Amino acid sequence: MVQSSPHMFHIPVMGLAFSIDSPLKVARFGISSVASLSDDALMEYTREHYSQLYQRPYQLITTKEEDYRARRVTAFLNLTDELVKLQVEDIRRQEFAPETELTKYFTMLPGNSPLRAKYELMLQTENPAQKEALQLELRGAVVAGSIDVNIMTKLDRVNYDKEGMPLPQEYSDALAALRGFAQSTVKSSVIFSAGMNMRLYGYLDQFPCFLPNAAGEFEKKVIIKVSDYRSAMVQGKILAKKGIWVSEFRIESGLNCGGHAFATDGYLIGPILEEFRQNRAALREELYSLLSSALAAKGLQVPHVVPAQRLTVQGGIGTAQEDAFLKQHYGVDATGWGTPFLLVPEATTVDEPTLQQLVKATHDDLYLSPISPLGVPFNALRGTSSELQKQQRINRNKPGSPCEKKHLVSNTEFTEEPICTASRKYQRRKLEQLQAQQLAPEVYKAEEAKVLEKECLCDGLATSALLLFNMTKKAATKAVIICPGPNLAYFSGIFKLHEMVGHIYGRFNALNHTYRPHMFVNELKMYVDYWKKKKDEQLEELTDKQQKYLQNFRSNLQEGITYYKQLLPTLFKDQLERQVIMLEELLEYEDQLLSGSVEKAVAV
């Protein structure tokens, strides 16, 4: 069974590099974090680096070996698991002195933690025998945070053999990553993000580690990252019918998060959480019924009790008050804090020049960009080394990136085998096609910009770790892309781990002096801006389908605003001034929606 973390938050996956070794930095303090399994080359570099650091034997797994991707995942996770266990054993042997990691473990716990209370009792105990007994008990209570992994379901490239023939489907990127995780020693969770992948979901029951025992416990758990209740219900049922239990629904705000921003149809996080609050118990019972039937039909053991099912939320949380409200009002079990931890070198891996850019970043430096080859909005930072490199290539009349990793290949406009829209191969052909069309200069310029705006995320999101591990050989691999959410604008500085943890629990203030609206308002602003941009893009050629989409989007936003108006007395109990300020902000965005009606836009 997966041991429960003593903390009430986790560090979500960030990019490729930024949380790749977070478990090795924070797990020993009981903090759970998530590493991406998208880039097996990065995992191999990370394994080499930490094998050298901890003087462990290292044998390269080359791309010429059979099933190399799954084997790299397993080797990376096994080493991480081994080293975290050693770290925990080391902490248990330490003294309860001011500067030890053992003391740090307990002083970072939340104030209402029973373990924290026992630690405080130990400090106050004067009887030597009682004190020693309490210390022995506390040492035994030290557990590692979970070494969780993320598989982005959309990144499921088909791989080919030496003769150029497609390999069987179990060798696709996502399935190989899942197999690598399943065969590893870690007792943790796999998090599926970015929607459904039926091929991947159908592969889960091949591994007994994902199936429950009689007590409803699992060796390895499944977490689904969802943007709304309907998505949770649909995916939960699909998996339950296959005999797979979703141990956690991880709700992520559609736009107010880092990396790719998968916008909902205007559904805001508050109303989404409200729907979960009202239906959570019924959903769990329904999924258990489906699970039991599926397991029985397969002749497998049916758990005697309904397995536990957690609900967590992440995306744009910035204060201890927001964090506490989400837990108390909506009943979420834990929260995810991502972007602020990019400023904590003890928790994440960000190269020094990029870290300094993050420290100085303001609202103007953070934007929802079109740089992703997947065609999905992507939270980005202006002025990164990758952006500069992209412009230099354009200036040299050599636009596009060399495409070596091929994780984001998706376009078949010019080739039978998919290629990446950020690649040199695609951009050269696309620009030639545009030039042959003899478009009006202003039209060509606009179309050209759409082609050239894409950046290589495979390399850019992995580079920070390679720079810090001193493993980059070529100049082309030294350009960094980073994916902070807009919440970064309210944090300036480099923080220690205990400071950021203290901020989450209300013991320390990491915010700068920039006025920060409530997280609900910040998300609403992003959605209204997104809606206005979509409307303006489609203004000249608005189809009935697009008009219906925009109207539905606006209607959902307006319903969300109404919900927040009614929530204000509960959200800011006995804080009339805060209620008035947020009401004014809600009314401002409501006015923007009303004044920007789709009907008026069409008439103009």
N, C-alpha and C positions, 0 to 999 in steps of 0.2 A: 504493500500500500504506500502511496506517496505521502511522505510526512508533511504535515501542515506547517507553513511558514508562520513564525510568531508575529510577522508584520501584516499590516492592513493595506499595503500597496504593493505594486510590482513595477518593474521597469520594462515597458513594452519593447518590441523589436524596433530598431531605428536604422534605416538604411541597410547596408550590408556590413560595413566595418564597425560602425559606432557602438553596437552592442554585441559584437561577435565574441568578445572575451569578457563581457560583463559578469557572467557567472564566476569567473576566476577572480574578479575584483570584489564582488559583493555577496556571493552565496554564503560564504563562511560567517557572515553577520546575520544570516537568516532572511536575507532579502532575495526574492525571486526575480529573475530577469529572463529575457527571451533573445535567443540568437537566431539569425536567419540561416536557413539551409539552402538558399538560392545559389550560392557561389561556392562550389566545391574546391576551386583553386584557392580561394581565400581561406577556407577551412584548413587546407593542406599547409599553407604558409603559416597560419596561426599555430597549428600543431607542431610544425618545425621550430617556430620561435619558442614556444613554451617547453618543448622537449629539451632544447638547449638550456633554457633558463633554469629548469628544474633537474638538469642532468639525467634525462631519461633517454633510452635508446630511440632512435628515429630511423625509420625506413621509408623512403619516398614511395608513394603509390602513384605511378605514372598513368597518363591517359591512355596508354597502350594496353593496360591490363584490363581483363574482363571485369565488368561491373565496377569499374573504378570509382564511379560517383557514389554509389551506396557504401563502398568500402571506405572511402574518404570520410563520409559522414560518420560512420561507425567509429573509425579510429579517432576522429576529432572529439566525438562525444565521450568515448571511453577514457581518453586522456584527461579531458575536463573533469569527468566524474572522479577519476582517481586522484587528481590534484586537489579538488575541493574536499574530498574525504580526508586527505592528509592535512589540509589547512584547518579543518574542524578539529581533528585530533590534536594538532598543535595548539589551538586556542584552549582546548580543555586542559592542557598541561600547564597553562600560564597561571600566574598569580593574580589575585584581585588587587592589583596596584594601579595607580592613576593612569599610566600611559600604555597599559597592555591592551591587546585586542579583545581579551576576555572581558575587561571592564567596558570597552567600547561596545561590545555585543549587547550588554544589558542596558547601558545608558542610552542607546539609540532606540530601545523599545518604546512603543506608545505608552503614554502615561497611565492608561487604564488596563494595561496588561497585567494579568496575575503573576506572570514571571517577573515583571518589573517590580511588583509589590514585594515578592519574595526576596529579590535582590536588595531592595531598600531595607527589608527586615534584617537581612544578613549584616548589612552595614551597621545597623543599630544594636545588634546582639553583642553583648560583652562577654558572655560565658564562652570560653574557648571551645569546649566540646560541642555546644550547640552551634557555634559559628562554623566550625569545621564540618559539621553534619549538613548545614545549609549550603555551604560552598560545594560539598560533594554532590548534593542534589542539583544545584544550579549548573555545575559542569555537565552533569548527565542530561540536562535539559537543552543543552546547546545543539541545535539542529541547523542544517544548511537550508538556504532558500532553494527553491526549485530551479533546475537547469532546464528551462522550457525552450522549445524550438518552434520556429514559424515556417510554414510552407505556404507560399503565395500560390493559390490554386491555378491562377491564370498562366503561371510560368511552368508549362508542362510540355516543353519541346520534345518532339520525336527525335531520337538519336539514330545514327547510321553506323554500319560496320565499315571495314576497310574498303569493301567493294562498292560502297555508296548505297547499299540496300538498307531499308529501314529495319531497325532491331525490333524484337517483340515489345509490346506495349509496356511491360514491366520495367523496361529500361528507359522509359521517358523520364524527364527531369524530376517531376513531382513524385512519381511512383518509386523511383530509385532513392530519392531523399527519404521517403516514408520507410522504405525497407531498411535503409541505413540506421534510422532512428529506432525502428522496432528491434533490430539486432544488437543495439548498443546496451550497455550496462546501466544507463541512467534510468531512474524511476521518476518520471516526470510527465509532462504533457506536450502534445503536439497541437499547435494552434493553426487552424486553417483560416486563411483570410482571402478576400477579394472574390467571394462568390463560390458557387457550386462547381465541382468537377466530378461528374458521375463516375468516370473511370477511376479516379483516385478513391472516391468513397466506396466503390465496389471492391477495392483492393484491401480495405482495412481488416475484414474478417479472416483474411489469410494468416493473420498473426494473433495467436492466443493471448498475447500481452494486452490486447485491447478489449478482451472479453471479461465480464465480471465473474467473481467467485460467488459462493453461496451468500456471503455477507455483503454483497454489493460493492466489493472492493476491486481495484484494478492495479495491475503492475504498471501500466502506462495509460494515460487518460487522453481524451479528445476534447479540445476546446474549439468552439466555432466563434470567429469574430463576426458580428452582425451589426447592421445599421438600423434595424427596426425589429419589431415583434414578429411581423409576418415572415421575415427571413428566418428568424429563429424557429418558428413553428414549422415552416416548410422543410428546412434542412434537418431539424431535429427528427421529424417524422421519417424522412428518407433514410436517415441513418438508423433509427430505431427499428425500422422494418428490415434492415440488414443485420440486426442483432448488435448494433453499436450504440452505446450510450454517450450522449453529450454531457460531460461532467461540468461544463461551464459555458455559459453564453457570455461572451465578452463584447459588450456594446461599445462601439466606437462612433463618436460624432462624425457624420459624413464628411464635413469640410474642416472642422476645427481640430485637425490633428497633423502629424508630420507625414512626409512622404506623399504617396498617391492619395488623392482626396476623392473618394467615391461618393458623390453627392446623392442624397436621397431625393425624392420628388418633393422637396420642401418640408419634409417632416423634421421637426426640431427635437433635440435630445430630451427636453422636459416632458412633452407629451408621450414620447416613445417610452421613457422610463415609467410614466404613469400607467401605460398599457401593460408593461411587464409587472408592475406592482399588483395590478388587479387580477391578472391572469396567470401569474407565475406558478401557483400551486396546482391549478387545473392542468396547465401544460405539462408539468412534471408527471402527474398521474396518467395523463393520456399517453405520454411517451413511454412510461413504464409498462402500460398495457400492451403497446405495440412491441416493445422490446421483449417482453415475456413470451408473447406469441411467436415471435421470430426465433428466439432461442429454443423454445420447446419444439418448434417445427424442425429445427436442425439437430435435435437430440442433445442439445447443450444444456448446461446447468442454468436454471433460472434463479436469480438472487431472491432470497426470502424477504428482503426489505427493499423499498424503493431506494436506489442509489442516490447519494447526495448530488445536488446540482447547484453550483454556485452561479451568482450573477455579479458581474463586475462591469465597470464603466471607465472609459478613458477618452481623452481628447479635450484639451483646453482648460483642465482644472488648474487653478493657480493659487488658491488660498486654503488654509486649514478649515475655514468656515464653509467654503464650497464643498470640500472633501467630506466634512462631517454631515452636512445637509444631505448629500447623496446617500450616505450610509443610513442616516436616521430616518429620513422621510421616505426614500424609495426602497430601503432595505437591501441595498447592494452590499455584497460581502467584502469587497475590496475595490480599490481604484488603481488606475494606471497613470503614472507620471512619467512622461517621456522627455519632451523638449527641454525642461529645466535641467535634466541630468546631463545634457550635452555640455553644460558648464561645470561639470564635476569630473575632473580627470580620474578620481578614485573609482568612478563607476563606469565611464564610457571611454572610447578611444577616438580622440579627435586630435589631428596634428596641430602644432602650435600656431602657425599662421592662420589656419581656419578658426581655431579657438579664439584668437584675438578678434577676428572678424565678427564672431558670434557675440563676444562681449560688448562690442560697439554697435551692434545692429539695432536699428530703430524700426518703426512701422514701415517706413519707406523702403527699407532694405529687404523686407520679407514680403513675398508675393506668391499668389497662386499662378504658377507658370505653365506654359505649354511645352516644356522641354522633354517630357517623357515620350519615348517612341511608342508607348502603348496608346497614346492619344487620350490619356486620362489626366485631368489637372493634377499638378504636382507642386507641393509646397517647396519653395526654393529660396535661396539667399542670393541677392544681387552681388556681382563683383567677385565671384569665386574664381579660382584658378582654372576651372573647367570652362567657365564662360569666356575667359580671356583666351584660352587655347582655341576654343571654337572660332572666335573672331579672327585670330591669327591665321587659321587655316582658310577661312573665307577670304581674307586679304591676300593670301598667296594663291588664290584661285584653286584651292584643293579642299573644298568643303567636305564635311563628313568625317567619321572616325573609322579607323581600322576595326573590323568586327571580329574579334578573336573568341570571346566567350559565348556569344550567340544566345544568351539567355532570353533576350527580348525579341527574337525574330518572330515576325507575324505577317509581313507583307508579301503577297505573291503577284503584285501588279506586273512585274517584269521577269519573274523567275518562277519555276515550278516549286523549288524548295524555298520556304519562307526566308526573307532577309529582314534586317532591321532598318527602320526609317531614319535612324541616326547614322547609318553606315555610309561610307564613301561610295560603295557600290550602288546603293539606292539613290542617294542624293545626286550623283552624277547623271544617272539615267533620267531621273525625274526632271531635273533642270533642262536636259536636252529635249525632253518631251514638251516642256512648257515653251521653250524657245521656238520649237517647230510650229507651235500653234499661232504665232504672230498675234499675240494678245496686245491690247492697248497698254502703253507703258505703265500706267498706274495699276492696272489689273495684274500685269506680270510681276510688278514689284511686290504686290500684296501676296501673290501665290508663291513667289520666291521666298519671301520671309517665312511663310508657313513651313516650307521645306527645311530652311536653314536653322530654324529655331530648336530643332531636336538635338539632344546631347546624349552621349554614351553613358547611361546610368550604370551599366555593368562594371566599367572601370572606375568611373568617378565616385561611386558610392563605396568602393572597396579600398580606395587609395590611402585614406587616413591611416589605416592599420599598417599597410605596407611601408608607409613613410616612418611610422613610429617603430616598426620592427626592423627598419633599415634593410628592406628586401626589394626595393624598387631599383631596377637596373636601367630602364629606358626613360628618357624624358617624357615620352608619350604617356607613361603610366603614372606621372606625378601630378596630374590635374585632379582636383578634388571637387565633387559635388556634395552638398550637404542639404538635409531636408528638415529643417526645423519648422514647427508649427508657428502660427502668428503669436502664440503665447510668449515666445522668446523676447518680444519687445519689452516685456515688463520685468525681465531679469537681466541685470548687467553685473558682470564680475565673474570671477572664478571662485567656486565654492568647495569647501571640504564636504566629504560625504555626510558627516554628522550634522553639518549645518543644513544641508538640503533635506535630510530626514527630519531634522528639527522643524524646518519650515512646514513640512507636510503635517506634522503633529501640533503645530502652533506654538513651538518653543523658540522659534527664530524667525526673523523676517528677511527673506531673500529678495523681496520685490524692490525695484528702483522707485523713483519718485514720479514716474509717468502715471497719469490717471488711468486706472484699469476698471472698465465696466465689469459687471458680473459675467461669468463664463457663458450663461444663457444669452446675454446680449451680444457678446463677442461672436458667438456662433450665428445668431440672427443676422448680424451685420454682414457676415461673410455670405450667407444665403441670399440676402437681399441684393448684394453686389453681384453675386453670381447670376441671379435671376435677371437683373437689369442688363448684364453683359450678354446673356443668351438672347434676350429679347432684341437687343440692338443688332446682334449678329444676323438674326433671322428676319429683320424688319422688312427688307425689300422683297423677299420671296417666302412669305409666311404661308405655309400650307395649313389645311384644316387640322391635321395631326399636330403640327407644331403649336398652333394656336391653343388647341385643347391642352397640350402639355404645359404650356406657360400659364394658362388660366388655372389649371389644377395645382400647379406649383405655388402660385400666388395664394390660392384658396387655403392650401395647407399651411402656408406661412401665417396667414391671417388667423387661422384657428389656433396656431401656436401662440401668437401674440395674445389672443383672448385668454388662453390657458394661463399664460404668465401673469396677466393682469389679476386674475383670480387667485393666483398663488402668492402674490406679493405679501399679504399679511402673515402667511406661514413662513415664507422665505426670509423675511426680515421682521421677525417677531419683536414687537416693542421698539422698532427702529423706524419711526415715521419718516425721517429725513431720507434714509436709504430707499424706502418705498417710493417716495416722491421722485427721487432722481431716476430710478429705474423705470418708473411709469413714464416720465418725460422721454426717456430713450426709446421705450416701446412705441410711444405715440409718433415719434419722429420717423421710425422705420415703417410704421403703418401708413403714414402720410406718403412716404416714397412709393409704397406699393400701390396706393390709391391713385396717385398722380401719374403713375407709369402704367396705366391699364393697357392691356393688349389691344382692346378695341380702339382706344384713342390712337395708339401707335399705327394701327392699320389705316385708320382714316387719314392720318397725315401722309 
